Amino acid sequence: MQIRTRGTDVRGSGLVGHPAGYSDRVAVFLLGVGAACCLGLGFVLQQRAAARAPLADFLTFRLLLDLMRMPDWLLGIVFYVAGLVLGAAALTYGEVSLVEPLTATNLLFAMALSRWLTRQPLGWSGWGGVVLLALGVTAFIVAGRPSGGDNPAGPLRHWLVFGIVAGLALVLTLKSRRLAPSAEAALLALAAGLLYGLQDALTRVSGQIVSDHGIAELFTHWQPYAIVVIGLTALLLVQSAFETAPLRMSLPSLTAAQPLAGIACGVGFLGDRLRVTPGALAWEAAGLVAVVTGIILLGRHPAMPTGVTERQPVGATRID
């Protein structure tokens, strides 16, 4: 069954100036920023724990079992799950190409927690990253005016976009094994970001199924099962990246890849629409460049956790 994306009813965000459309945009904004806050805080806590995990568990699900014994990692997962829930709610009312730039601001909240933990001043690079990220998100949303379309892509285009994103994630994961730890962490996080963007697109589809046909109908479709598999795979990649190198090596890649992949999926097969006038395209491109640049500046800031120098079993070593 083909799921239609909403572009002009009360659930869409394409009616600028319409009361319902405006209230939906406000709801999407609040939910998206709330999701970003929870994700950013969760990533910092998860990395602080993963840095102490045994390297023997790298890229195995045994790593997740070890991390489950760390209180700070569990707290990070609580924040992470809360971010997923808020993000799913945002995707119910807004297009992927609208929600993804908002969730990219998770780095602002990660920076805030990291700065509080390290007492490191923000400095010019930190403030520059904050300004670029905020202005980039604003420019993309205002210029692009993301809205839902009435004609989602057919099965061929759907699976083509799906396969490209998933295939890129697989290639990056395989390539990472031959690199130094810092580069390995960056590629693993990049692969995870691509998968998270794909997961967000499928979450949008699942939300529409529930809205149109009820919760029981959802379990007759493949999307919710793919969300679980993709989510667990991405989680393993992220934790392995956090385990391998400091947060500044992985979080920029993760945060930059997710919105780019999500927007590609939204436009590629969900029928999301962006303004395509020359002026709008220029501002959209400038906005995305500013977002990525801001992410890199913030992610490489000295305030970001560097991890621990020795891997000690701080309440988390496996008991054989």
C-alpha positions as CSV (number, residue, x, y, z in Angstrom):
1,M,0.0,0.0,0.0
2,Q,1.4,3.4,-0.9
3,I,1.3,6.0,1.8
4,R,0.5,9.5,0.8
5,T,2.3,12.4,2.4
6,R,0.1,15.3,3.6
7,G,0.9,18.7,2.2
8,T,-2.3,20.8,2.6
9,D,-4.3,19.4,5.5
10,V,-3.9,20.2,9.1
11,R,-1.1,17.7,9.6
12,G,1.1,19.2,6.9
13,S,3.3,22.2,7.2
14,G,2.9,23.7,3.8
15,L,0.2,26.3,4.5
16,V,2.1,29.3,5.6
17,G,-0.2,31.7,7.3
18,H,-3.1,29.2,7.8
19,P,-4.0,29.0,11.5
20,A,-3.7,25.2,11.7
21,G,-0.5,25.2,9.5
22,Y,1.1,27.8,11.8
23,S,0.2,25.9,15.0
24,D,1.6,22.7,13.5
25,R,4.8,24.5,12.6
26,V,5.2,25.7,16.2
27,A,4.5,22.2,17.5
28,V,7.1,20.7,15.1
29,F,9.6,23.4,16.1
30,L,9.2,22.7,19.8
31,L,9.2,18.9,19.4
32,G,12.2,19.0,17.1
33,V,14.2,21.3,19.4
34,G,13.2,19.1,22.4
35,A,14.4,16.0,20.5
36,A,17.7,17.8,19.7
37,C,18.2,18.7,23.4
38,C,17.6,15.1,24.6
39,L,19.8,13.6,21.9
40,G,22.7,16.0,22.5
41,L,22.7,15.4,26.3
42,G,22.4,11.6,25.7
43,F,25.3,11.5,23.2
44,V,27.7,13.2,25.7
45,L,26.7,10.8,28.5
46,Q,26.9,7.7,26.2
47,Q,30.4,8.7,25.0
48,R,31.7,9.2,28.5
49,A,30.7,5.6,29.3
50,A,31.7,4.0,26.0
51,A,35.2,5.4,26.4
52,R,35.7,3.0,29.3
53,A,34.3,-0.1,27.5
54,P,36.7,-3.0,26.6
55,L,38.0,-2.6,23.0
56,A,37.5,-6.4,22.6
57,D,33.8,-5.7,22.3
58,F,34.3,-3.3,19.4
59,L,31.5,-3.6,16.7
60,T,29.8,-6.5,18.5
61,F,26.5,-6.4,20.4
62,R,28.4,-7.6,23.5
63,L,29.5,-3.9,23.7
64,L,25.9,-2.9,24.3
65,L,25.6,-5.5,27.1
66,D,28.7,-4.1,28.8
67,L,27.5,-0.6,28.5
68,M,24.1,-1.5,30.1
69,R,26.0,-2.0,33.3
70,M,27.1,1.7,33.4
71,P,24.7,4.1,35.1
72,D,25.9,7.1,33.1
73,W,25.3,5.2,29.8
74,L,21.8,4.1,30.9
75,L,21.0,7.8,31.7
76,G,22.3,8.7,28.3
77,I,20.0,6.1,26.7
78,V,17.1,7.5,28.6
79,F,17.8,10.9,27.1
80,Y,18.3,9.3,23.7
81,V,15.0,7.4,23.8
82,A,13.2,10.6,24.9
83,G,14.8,12.3,21.9
84,L,13.6,9.5,19.6
85,V,10.0,9.8,20.9
86,L,10.0,13.6,20.5
87,G,11.5,13.3,17.1
88,A,8.8,10.7,16.1
89,A,6.1,13.1,17.3
90,A,7.7,15.9,15.3
91,L,7.8,13.7,12.2
92,T,4.0,13.0,12.6
93,Y,3.2,16.7,12.1
94,G,6.1,17.8,10.0
95,E,8.0,16.7,6.9
96,V,11.4,15.1,7.2
97,S,13.1,18.0,5.4
98,L,11.7,20.3,8.1
99,V,12.4,18.2,11.2
100,E,16.0,17.1,10.3
101,P,17.6,20.6,10.4
102,L,16.0,21.1,13.8
103,T,17.4,17.9,15.3
104,A,20.8,18.8,13.9
105,T,20.9,21.5,16.7
106,N,21.6,18.6,19.2
107,L,25.2,19.7,19.0
108,L,24.3,23.0,20.8
109,F,23.0,21.0,23.8
110,A,25.9,18.6,23.7
111,M,28.3,21.6,23.7
112,A,26.4,23.1,26.7
113,L,26.7,20.0,28.8
114,S,30.4,19.4,27.7
115,R,31.2,23.0,28.6
116,W,29.7,22.6,32.0
117,L,31.6,19.4,32.6
118,T,35.0,20.7,31.4
119,R,34.6,24.4,32.4
120,Q,36.1,25.2,29.1
121,P,35.3,28.7,27.7
122,L,33.4,28.8,24.5
123,G,35.8,31.2,22.6
124,W,35.5,32.5,19.1
125,S,35.3,29.1,17.4
126,G,32.6,28.0,19.8
127,W,30.5,31.1,19.3
128,G,31.1,31.0,15.6
129,G,29.8,27.4,15.5
130,V,26.7,28.3,17.4
131,V,25.9,31.3,15.2
132,L,26.6,29.3,11.9
133,L,24.5,26.3,13.0
134,A,21.5,28.5,14.1
135,L,21.6,30.8,11.1
136,G,22.1,27.8,8.7
137,V,19.0,26.0,10.1
138,T,17.0,29.2,9.9
139,A,18.1,29.9,6.3
140,F,17.3,26.5,5.1
141,I,13.9,26.4,6.6
142,V,12.9,29.9,5.6
143,A,14.3,29.6,2.0
144,G,13.2,26.1,1.4
145,R,9.7,26.2,3.0
146,P,9.6,22.4,3.3
147,S,6.1,21.0,2.6
148,G,4.5,17.7,2.0
149,G,3.7,16.6,-1.5
150,D,0.7,14.6,-2.8
151,N,2.8,12.3,-5.0
152,P,5.3,10.2,-3.1
153,A,7.7,8.2,-5.3
154,G,6.9,4.8,-6.7
155,P,8.5,1.6,-5.4
156,L,11.5,1.8,-7.8
157,R,12.6,5.2,-6.7
158,H,11.8,4.4,-3.1
159,W,14.0,1.3,-3.0
160,L,16.7,3.1,-5.1
161,V,17.1,5.9,-2.5
162,F,16.8,3.4,0.3
163,G,19.5,1.2,-1.2
164,I,21.9,4.1,-1.9
165,V,21.7,5.4,1.7
166,A,22.0,1.9,3.3
167,G,24.8,0.9,0.8
168,L,26.8,4.0,1.6
169,A,26.5,3.2,5.3
170,L,27.8,-0.3,4.7
171,V,30.7,0.9,2.5
172,L,31.8,3.4,5.2
173,T,31.6,0.8,7.9
174,L,33.8,-1.6,6.0
175,K,36.2,1.1,5.0
176,S,36.6,2.3,8.6
177,R,38.2,-1.0,9.7
178,R,41.4,-0.1,7.8
179,L,41.9,3.4,9.3
180,A,43.4,4.9,12.4
181,P,41.1,5.1,15.4
182,S,40.2,8.8,14.9
183,A,39.3,8.3,11.3
184,E,37.6,5.0,12.1
185,A,35.3,6.7,14.6
186,A,34.5,9.5,12.1
187,L,33.5,7.0,9.4
188,L,31.4,4.8,11.8
189,A,29.6,7.9,13.0
190,L,29.0,9.0,9.4
191,A,27.5,5.6,8.6
192,A,25.3,5.8,11.7
193,G,24.1,9.3,10.8
194,L,23.1,8.0,7.3
195,L,21.1,5.2,9.0
196,Y,19.5,7.5,11.5
197,G,18.4,9.7,8.6
198,L,16.9,6.7,6.9
199,Q,15.2,5.7,10.1
200,D,13.6,9.1,10.5
201,A,12.1,8.8,7.0
202,L,10.6,5.4,7.8
203,T,9.4,6.8,11.1
204,R,7.5,9.5,9.1
205,V,5.9,6.8,7.0
206,S,5.0,4.7,10.0
207,G,3.4,7.7,11.7
208,Q,1.2,8.3,8.6
209,I,0.1,4.7,8.6
210,V,-1.0,5.0,12.2
211,S,-2.7,8.3,11.5
212,D,-4.6,7.0,8.5
213,H,-5.3,3.4,9.4
214,G,-4.7,2.8,13.1
215,I,-2.0,1.2,15.2
216,A,-3.0,-2.4,14.3
217,E,-2.4,-1.7,10.6
218,L,1.2,-0.6,11.3
219,F,2.3,-4.1,12.1
220,T,1.2,-5.5,8.7
221,H,3.9,-3.2,7.1
222,W,7.6,-3.7,6.9
223,Q,8.6,-0.2,8.0
224,P,8.4,-0.6,11.8
225,Y,10.5,-3.8,11.7
226,A,13.1,-2.0,9.5
227,I,13.1,0.9,12.0
228,V,14.1,-1.5,14.8
229,V,16.9,-3.2,12.8
230,I,18.3,0.1,11.4
231,G,18.1,1.7,14.9
232,L,20.0,-1.1,16.6
233,T,22.6,-1.2,13.9
234,A,23.1,2.5,14.1
235,L,23.3,2.4,17.9
236,L,26.0,-0.2,17.7
237,L,28.0,1.9,15.2
238,V,27.6,5.0,17.3
239,Q,28.7,3.3,20.5
240,S,31.7,1.7,18.7
241,A,32.7,5.2,17.4
242,F,32.3,6.6,20.9
243,E,34.4,3.8,22.3
244,T,37.2,4.2,19.7
245,A,38.0,8.0,19.9
246,P,37.0,11.2,21.6
247,L,33.5,12.7,21.0
248,R,35.0,15.5,18.8
249,M,36.0,12.8,16.3
250,S,32.6,11.3,15.9
251,L,29.8,13.7,16.8
252,P,30.3,16.1,13.9
253,S,30.1,13.3,11.4
254,L,27.0,11.9,13.1
255,T,25.2,15.2,13.4
256,A,26.0,16.3,9.8
257,A,25.1,13.0,8.1
258,Q,21.7,12.5,9.7
259,P,19.9,15.7,8.4
260,L,21.5,15.3,4.9
261,A,20.3,11.7,4.6
262,G,16.9,12.5,6.0
263,I,16.4,15.4,3.6
264,A,17.5,13.2,0.7
265,C,15.0,10.5,1.7
266,G,12.2,13.1,2.3
267,V,12.7,14.6,-1.1
268,G,13.7,11.4,-2.8
269,F,10.8,9.1,-1.9
270,L,8.4,10.7,0.6
271,G,7.4,13.5,-1.7
272,D,8.7,16.4,0.4
273,R,9.0,19.6,-1.6
274,L,11.4,22.5,-1.3
275,R,11.3,25.7,-3.2
276,V,13.5,25.4,-6.3
277,T,13.8,29.0,-7.5
278,P,17.4,30.1,-8.1
279,G,17.4,32.4,-5.1
280,A,15.8,29.7,-2.8
281,L,18.2,27.0,-3.9
282,A,21.2,29.3,-3.3
283,W,19.9,30.1,0.3
284,E,19.2,26.4,0.9
285,A,22.7,25.4,-0.2
286,A,24.2,28.2,1.9
287,G,22.1,27.1,4.9
288,L,23.3,23.5,4.7
289,V,26.9,24.6,4.3
290,A,26.6,26.8,7.3
291,V,25.0,24.0,9.3
292,V,27.8,21.6,8.4
293,T,30.5,24.2,9.1
294,G,28.9,25.1,12.5
295,I,28.7,21.4,13.4
296,I,32.4,20.9,12.6
297,L,33.4,24.0,14.6
298,L,31.4,22.9,17.6
299,G,32.3,19.2,17.4
300,R,36.0,19.9,17.3
301,H,35.8,22.5,20.1
302,P,38.2,21.8,23.1
303,A,35.1,21.6,25.4
304,M,34.1,18.4,23.8
305,P,35.0,15.3,26.0
306,T,38.4,13.8,25.1
307,G,37.6,10.4,26.7
308,V,39.7,8.6,29.2
309,T,43.3,7.7,28.7
310,E,43.0,4.4,30.4
311,R,40.2,1.9,29.9
312,Q,39.2,1.1,33.4
313,P,36.3,-1.2,34.4
314,V,34.3,1.5,36.1
315,G,31.4,-0.7,37.1
316,A,31.0,-2.0,33.6
317,T,33.5,-4.8,32.9
318,R,31.9,-8.0,31.8
319,I,31.7,-10.8,34.4
320,D,32.7,-14.0,32.6
